[in-house]
């Protein structure tokens, strides 16, 4: 890679790391050391959040990562120049409209050259991004690219495919959490004999292995209905027995399998339980409260609120212009919801320094350089504190306050519904399952 590209890559990676640090309250990676190897590598992951998935994975890789990108990004003259110049290789899918600027034969040749030169390539084998927790079947392009690169080297290339599972608590939400698992790499040369006998079957076998590995590392629900039930039960479990990211992931994976066993063995009882959970949460919504109020038995956390409120107000007031502009522009763009988080990150890189600079200049105008510098350095940490404090303290406080104001009979009914769900859930969790 040319020197200017290395410098630009380093600058962009620094921006990406800063943006990810701001956007996510916490990022947990199990097996992070497996991303540090420096050898020809194809990174693969599930794809629930457009731009955020490749950034979250590539940010922890020491090599210069290039990205296999949707041919639609290359349709305009600027897009074709920009993405071809800066670390992307186009690929056209069968369902895409023909793009005269993209030739898959040429793209495969570029991948061959890049990987045989020791490069690291990110691919999302689902082929497109879906902002839900249902992983789609993997397309065979990743395996075909891997075998093409190996053929180019007469199977001497030490190429590995590194599977990564990416899980978000809420991919569209600011200050959510991301949990990633990194599997052991797959050495592609182990398929040499099978590929020489039957290339089609070798491609299929490698694709199936990749899909199986990634699927085992993500929360994978089968439908919107199943996902809604699981999310609501996850919320109840976390409110009553909080687990760290790994513990929460493992508990949810097990819960999904337990629910499926229950549905298969007792379909009528499962349907009744599902309706019971939804009725409980619908009742909470109607009364503008949340399950956290039930789990806290209506106890208001006044001390925590009062101690943090001054810092919250400082952070919220001084970041109102920046946050309001970013959210306002994204709302005006009316994008598909899966692009909102990515759009906010990109806009933030423009709006944040602009408004922070303006606000700091105003402070400097009425004070001195030391106070202005201290003010500038306080903006991001207090802004993040304000966002977290609202989500984790003020919002639950408001929900609990509203719960306390409900009629006593309604409160008793909600407590009863919650206890019945907990009791049945404990029985469901006694069912033995195998989650691999």
N, C-alpha and C positions, 0 to 999 in steps of 0.2 A: 504494500500500500504506500502511495506517495506521502511525503512528509506533511503536506498541507491537509491531506485527508486524515492523517493520524491526529493532527492538532485539532481539526474540527470535530473528529470523533470524540476525543478527550473532553472537549468543551461541551458537546451535546450530552455526553454521558454524565458529566457533572451536573448539568441542568436537569437531566432525567432523575438522577439520584435525589437532588434537592426537591423536585416536584413530587416524587414518590414519598419522600419523608414527610412532606407537608400534607399530602392527600390522605395517607394512611396513618391511623393512630398507632398501629403495630403491624410489623411484618415478621412472621415466624417461618423459618425454613428448616425443615428436617432433612439432613443429608447434604447440607450446603457445601461441604468439602468436595463432593463429587463433581461440582461445577468448576473446580479449579484446575483440572487437568488440561495441559496444553498439547493437544493432538487433534488431528482432523475430526471434527465433530458435527453431527446434526442434532440440534436441540429440538425437541418436540414437546408440545403441551396441549392441553385442552384450550378452548378459545371462548370464554364467556364474556370478555370485555375488550374487544377491539384492540386499541393501542396499548392498554395497560398490561395485557398478558405478555407480549414480547418484551416490554420494558421491564416488568418485574423479574422475568427470567434472565434477560441479557445483562441487567445491571449488576449481577453477581458473578459474571463470567469475565476472567481477566483477558481473554482473547478479544480481538476485534470481530464482532458479530455482524454478519450480513443477514438480511431478511428476505425470505421468499414472499413476495407481495402480490395481492390481487391485481390482475391486469387492468382493472378499471381505474386504478390510480395513475396509469400511464397514458390516459387517453388525450389529455391536453398537451400542448407543446411544452408548457412549463413543467407539468407533472412528469412527463416523459424524461425531460432533462434532469429534474431534481431527484427523482427516485432512482434513476439509473446512475446518477453521479454519487449519490449519498447512500451507499450500503444496501440497496435493494435490488433484487432480481425479479423480473415480472414472470408471472405464470398465468396462463389462461385456463379457466375451468370449462367443462363441457356446457354448463348452464349459462355462461357469460356470452354477451354479444361479441361477434368477431371484432378484434382490435388489430388494425393493420400495423400498429407500432409494436405488437408483441408476437414473437415467433417462439413457440415452445421448444422447437429443436435447438434454436439459438440459446434459449434460456437454460436448457439441460447442459449444453456445451459449456456455458458460463459456470454452472454449478460444478461440472467435472473439473474445470480448471481451478476454480476456487478451492474445492475440497482437496484436490491433489497438491495444491500449494500450501496445505496445512490449515486451511480456513475453518471457521465455525459458522454454521448456517442455521438460522431459526426457521422452523416450519410449523404451522398449525394444521395438522392432518385432517381436521374436521372440514376444512375448506372454507368455512365462513364462521362468523361470530354470532352466537345466540346468548342473550343475557338471561340465562336460566341455569338450573342445576341438572340439566339433562344432557349428557354427552352424546353427540351424534357419532355414527360409525365413521371410522377413519377411511379416507380415500387412499389409494395405493401409490400416490405420487411420491411420497417420502421414500418408500422402499425402492421404487424405480429409479429415483435420483441416486440413492445409495449404491445400488448395483451398477448403474451407469458409471459412477465415479470409480468403482472397483474395477470394472472392465477396462477403463481407460488406463489403469495402472497394472493390468494383468493380475489382479487380485493381490497385489503386494501392499496396497495402501492399508495402513492401520486405522481404518475408519470405525468410529463408534457412533451409535445413536443414543442420546441421553434423554430419557423420558422424565418429564416434570409434571406434577399435578398442581394446578392453581385453584385455590378456593377462596372466595370472598364472602364476608358476612353480608355485604350489600354493595355490589359492584358499582351501582349508580350513585352511592352516597359518599359525601365528603367525610373524612375521618372515620371510615370503616376500617376493618381489619382484613389482612390477607394471610392465608396459611398455605405454604407450599411444601410439597414432599418431592424429594429427588430419588429416583430409583437407581439401581446399579445399571451402568451402561451396557448396551447390547453391542457386542463385537460382530460387525457385519460379515467378516470373513468366515465365521462359523457356518454360514449358509452357502459357502462356495460349492460344495459337492451337490447340494440340492439344486442350486441355481443352474449348474451345468447339465443336470439331468432334466429339470423341468422349470424353466425360468418363471412361468406363470404361477406355479404352485409355490415357488420360493418367495415371490413377491407377496402372495397372499398370506403365507405363513409368517413372514416378517411383519406385515401389516397387522395381522391378528395379535402377534406378541406385543407389538407397540400399544395397540388399543387396550389389550388386557392389562398391561402394566399401568398405563395412565388412568384407566377406569378404576383401578384398585386404589389410586391415590387421590380421588376426588369424591365429593358428595354427588352421587349420580341417582337422581330420582327418575321415574319412568313417565311421569305426567305432571301437569300443573296441579291436578287435584292431590296427588300424592305429595308433591312438594309443599303445598300450602299446609297440609296436615302436619308434615314433618317440621316445618318452620314454627308452627304454633306450639308443638310439643317441645321443640328445642328451646323456645323462649321460656316455657314453664320450667323446664329442667334447669336452665341456667339461672333463673331467678331463685330457685330453691336449693340447688346444689351446683355452685359455680365451678366450672372446670377451665383449666388453661386451654390454649388453642389445640394442642395435641390431644388432651383428654376429651375436649368437646368434639373434635373430629372423630375420634374412635367411638365415642358414645353414640354419635349420630349415625355413623356407618352401621353399627350394631342395631340401632333402633329401626333403621330402614328395613333391614333383613327380618327383624322380629315382627314388624308390621306386615310384611309380605307373607310370612309364615301364618300369622293370625288370619289374614285375609283368605289364604288358601284353605285353611282348616275350618274357619268359622266365618263365612262370608256375611251372613246376616248380622252376627254380633259385631263384626268389623265395621259394617256400614252404620250400625247404631252408634258405635263409639265415635266414628268420624263425625256424625251429625251432632253428637253431644259436645265434642270439642268446638265445632264451628258455632253452635248455639251459644256456648260460653263466651267465645271471643266476639260474636256479634252483639251480645248483651253488653260487653265491655265497651264496644265502639258506640253503641247507642247512648250510653251514659258517659261518654267522653273520658273514660279512664282506661287503665291498662292492668295487665296481670301482675306487674311488679307491685302494685298497691295491695293486691290480695296476698302475695308472698310475704310482704312486710307487715301483714296484719293491720294495715292502715296506720302504721307508725310514721310520723313525719320527721325527717332528719333535719331539724332546724339548725343545729350547730354547724354541720357541713355546709349548709346553704349560706348562713351568715358569714362564715369565715371566707368563703370563696367569692361571695357576691361583689365586693369592691374590685377584685382583680378581673372578674368577668366583665363588669361594666367598662373598665378601662380598655380591655381587649376588644370588646364588642363595638364600642364607640369609635375607636381609632382604626378599626378595620371595616367599618360599615360601608364606606365609600368603595373600597376595593371589592369586598364580597358582593355588595349590591350590584355593582357594574358587571361583574363576572356572571352572576346568576341571571341578571336581567338580559344580557346579550345572548346567553345560551337559551333562555326561554324564548326570546325573539326569533332565534334561528329555527326553532321548532324542529329539532333533529329527532331521529329515532333515539329512544331513551338510552340505548346501548352506547351511543356516541357522546352522551352528555358529560360523563366523567372525563373522557379524553379531551373534549372541547374546553372544559373548565381548566384543565391542566395547561393546555396551550395558551389560552387567554390569560391565565395567571402569570405566565412568564412575561407577558407584555404589560398587563395592567398593574401588577404588583409593584415592579420597580418605578413605574410612572407615578402612581399615586403616593407611594412611600416617599419618593424623592420630593414631590410637591409638598406633602405634609411636613417633612423634615425641614425643607426650606422655610416654611412658614414659622415653625418653631424657632429656627435659627434667627429669623428676622426679629423675633420678640425676646430672644434670650442670648445665648452664646454658643460657640461650637461644641463645647463639652456636653451641655444639656441636649443639644440637637443630636449629637452622636448617641448619647444614652437613650434618647427617645427612639431613634432609628433602630437600635439594637433590641429595643423592647417590643417592637411591633409584631414580629412573627411569633415569638414565644407566647406573648399574651393573647394574640389572636387565636393560636391553637388551643390555649387554655380555655378561652371563651367558648370555642366550638365544642370541646370535650365536656366542659362544665355544663353547658346547656343539655347535651345529650345524656350525660350520666348522672346529673344531679338535679337540674331545674326541671326537665321534662318529667322524670319520675316523681319529683316533689309535687308538681302540678297534678299529675295523675292520682297521687295519693290524697291530695287535698280534695279533689273532686269526689273521690271514693268516700271520704269521711262525711261529705255533705249529702250522700244518698240516704234515702229512707232506710231505717233499720231492717225492715223486712227484706228489702232488695239486697242489702249487704249480706244478710244471712243466707239468702238464696245463692248469691255469687260464691260465698265461702263453701256452701254445700256442693255446688257444681264443680268447683275446683278440687275438692276432696274426692269426689266420685271419679273424676278423671285421673287423679293421682293414683287412686286405688286400682283402677282397671289397668292403668299403664304399668304398674308394678307387676301385675299378673302377666301382662304381655311380655315384659322384660325377662320373665323366668323361662321363656321358650328358648331352647338351644338353637343356635344358628352357626353357620360357617361363613365368615366374611373373607376368607382367603388370607 
